[in-house]
Structures are given as C-alpha cells and as structure tokens.
Amino acid sequence: MNKRMAGMGRLGAALLILALSGLSATGQEPGWHYSHLPGEGDRASMGCARDSTPDDYACLAVRCEDDHSVGVYVHSTRSGGDAGRWEMTVDRENRIAPAEPSAAPYGARFSADSDWLLDRLRHAGFVYLRHSGDTQAPFRVIPLRGSMRAITEAVAFCAPRAFQLHPRLTLPTNRPSGRCRGYTWSRA
C-alpha cells in the first residue's frame, strides 16, 4: 500500500471518531430504541422526547420483568424524581397515571392503567407527558413512530423459554412410529 492510501485510511478513521463523538452514549436520544441502561440489553425499549439530550430527558420504557410480565416506566431528569402522578395525552386522550418507585434502573413504574398505556404506546402517534407537580413546565412530546417494533422486540423476551411437548408426544425413542422435521414421536 502506498503512502497516499495509508493517509486516506487515517483520515477516514479520524472522521469516523469525530462523527461518533457527537452521539449520545447514554441512550436518552429522541425516538424509540433499545434501552442502553446497564443490565437492560434487549429486554427493554425506550422512547424519549423530541427535545431530549443526555443532560435533560424524559423517556418512557417498556421492559420485560424477571417474572416475564411487562412493565411500563418513566425515566427522566426531573429534579423531584419520577415517582408521583403523571399527566399524559395520548392521541387526544387525557389520563393521569400514578408511577411508583422501582428497583429497576428507571425512575418509576406505572402501576395503574399500564395495560392501557402499553396499548397506546404500540398503536398511537404521540404522547404528551408532564409530572403533575410541574404545572408550569411544558409537556414533553414523545413521538411513537417505531414504537411498535421496538416494544415488540423487547416484549419477545417475556415469552416462556421452556420447550414443552404436547402431552401425547415424547422425545425421540429407539422405536419411532413417525418422523417430522427431525423430531421423532411415538404415541404414549
């Protein structure tokens, strides 16, 4: 390789580093994506407000819990914490939902109406969100474009992991009576 090509490789690497340095490493950027919080990985998706920055954000998270249930959380930089009552408008439908402190890495978990909220997060177009204690603060707007896919991918981890056979089927034996897609069965 000649010197000119080696210089172009270094230039490309420097441009890539420069471009990546402007991205948020904390995951609180606007839009829907998997949660970047430690230990969460693919088990949670997070949607943040349009005006979110790494230092000032308001996000909703959908998480597969350890017991395989689905939890809906609020995660923000609100100075008084995330627990309390949250006012929200989802596609022109107003609700006030209580959020309770949680051991999860998010601020608080919505307890009441979480099924309603989960359904709206999947199918609606936008959420306006504000803590009821912050009456002078503006509502934060969380667009829901891409939420259905992100939530579906996170909730897929809530499906039971155990492989279960039908009660009349058994695992392969030495005396098969049938074969289908590599599985052998016999009548019990």
Stockholm file with secondary structure:
# STOCKHOLM 1.0

chainA/1-188         MNKRMAGMGRLGAALLILALSGLSATGQEPGWHYSHLPGEGDRASMGCARDSTPDDYACLAVRCEDDHSVGVYVHSTRSGGDAGRWEMTVDRENRIAPAEPSAAPYGARFSADSDWLLDRLRHAGFVYLRHSGDTQAPFRVIPLRGSMRAITEAVAFCAPRAFQLHPRLTLPTNRPSGRCRGYTWSRA
#=GR chainA/1-188 SS CCHHHHHHHHHHHHHHHHHHHTSCSSSCCSEEEECCSTTTGGGEEEEECTTCBTTBCEEEEEEECTTSCEEEEEEECCTTCSCEEEEEEETTEEEEEEEEECSSSSSEEECTTHHHHHHHHHHCSEEEEEETTCTTSCCEEEECTTHHHHHHHHHGGGSCCCCCCCTTCCSCCSSCSCEETTEECCCC
#=GC SS_cons         CCHHHHHHHHHHHHHHHHHHHTSCSSSCCSEEEECCSTTTGGGEEEEECTTCBTTBCEEEEEEECTTSCEEEEEEECCTTCSCEEEEEEETTEEEEEEEEECSSSSSEEECTTHHHHHHHHHHCSEEEEEETTCTTSCCEEEECTTHHHHHHHHHGGGSCCCCCCCTTCCSCCSSCSCEETTEECCCC
//
